[in-house]
Amino acid sequence: MSTPSKGDGEAAPTPEELREQVEHTREELGMTVEALAAKADVKAQAKEKAAEIKEQAAEKAAVVTDRIREKTAQAARLVKDRAPDPVLDKAANAAAQVRETATRAGHLAAGRAPEPVREKAGSAVTTARGKRVPLLAVAGAFTVLLLLRRGRRRR
């Protein structure tokens, strides 16, 4: 049993107050230990950092992809606006011939190809159809660049 000392002026803490202080100290010590453990867990920190960098890279890739699509569309519009009608007609005819030839070649290859190759080709076609707009944009830009290059050589 503790009694207050005569010189203190403060009463000694009760057993209940001591228990509360001990519990509070335990909680603080537990939080401190958890914080130290988190700082010492290098593997978890590396995973967090890798996930963060991966997310940033994906965001930047999306931004760059959008910019490329915009620039490609802008270039295609610019070339289409500046190209004379005969050149555009030739490009359209060339595209039609390429489609027709590709269709014939596809039918011929499909008849002679083994089954696993046909399956892979089918999945590639499905993927290409799903991403038709970017493929057509790239093909159009490539065709226009070839036509412009060909036109410059003739000058």
ChimeraX attribute file (.defattr): number of C-alpha atoms within 10 A of each C-alpha:
attribute: neighborCount
match mode: 1-to-1
recipient: residues
	/A:1	6
	/A:2	9
	/A:3	8
	/A:4	12
	/A:5	10
	/A:6	8
	/A:7	6
	/A:8	8
	/A:9	8
	/A:10	9
	/A:11	11
	/A:12	14
	/A:13	13
	/A:14	11
	/A:15	11
	/A:16	9
	/A:17	11
	/A:18	12
	/A:19	12
	/A:20	12
	/A:21	13
	/A:22	12
	/A:23	12
	/A:24	12
	/A:25	12
	/A:26	12
	/A:27	12
	/A:28	12
	/A:29	12
	/A:30	12
	/A:31	12
	/A:32	12
	/A:33	12
	/A:34	12
	/A:35	12
	/A:36	11
	/A:37	11
	/A:38	13
	/A:39	11
	/A:40	11
	/A:41	11
	/A:42	11
	/A:43	10
	/A:44	12
	/A:45	13
	/A:46	11
	/A:47	11
	/A:48	12
	/A:49	12
	/A:50	12
	/A:51	12
	/A:52	11
	/A:53	12
	/A:54	12
	/A:55	12
	/A:56	12
	/A:57	12
	/A:58	11
	/A:59	12
	/A:60	12
	/A:61	12
	/A:62	12
	/A:63	12
	/A:64	12
	/A:65	12
	/A:66	12
	/A:67	12
	/A:68	12
	/A:69	16
	/A:70	12
	/A:71	12
	/A:72	18
	/A:73	17
	/A:74	13
	/A:75	16
	/A:76	20
	/A:77	13
	/A:78	11
	/A:79	17
	/A:80	15
	/A:81	11
	/A:82	10
	/A:83	14
	/A:84	10
	/A:85	11
	/A:86	9
	/A:87	15
	/A:88	17
	/A:89	11
	/A:90	12
	/A:91	17
	/A:92	14
	/A:93	12
	/A:94	13
	/A:95	15
	/A:96	12
	/A:97	12
	/A:98	12
	/A:99	12
	/A:100	12
	/A:101	12
	/A:102	12
	/A:103	12
	/A:104	12
	/A:105	12
	/A:106	12
	/A:107	12
	/A:108	11
	/A:109	13
	/A:110	14
	/A:111	11
	/A:112	10
	/A:113	13
	/A:114	10
	/A:115	11
	/A:116	9
	/A:117	13
	/A:118	15
	/A:119	12
	/A:120	11
	/A:121	15
	/A:122	12
	/A:123	12
	/A:124	12
	/A:125	12
	/A:126	12
	/A:127	11
	/A:128	14
	/A:129	11
	/A:130	11
	/A:131	11
	/A:132	11
	/A:133	12
	/A:134	14
	/A:135	13
	/A:136	12
	/A:137	15
	/A:138	15
	/A:139	13
	/A:140	19
	/A:141	20
	/A:142	14
	/A:143	17
	/A:144	20
	/A:145	15
	/A:146	13
	/A:147	18
	/A:148	14
	/A:149	11
	/A:150	11
	/A:151	11
	/A:152	9
	/A:153	8
	/A:154	6
	/A:155	5
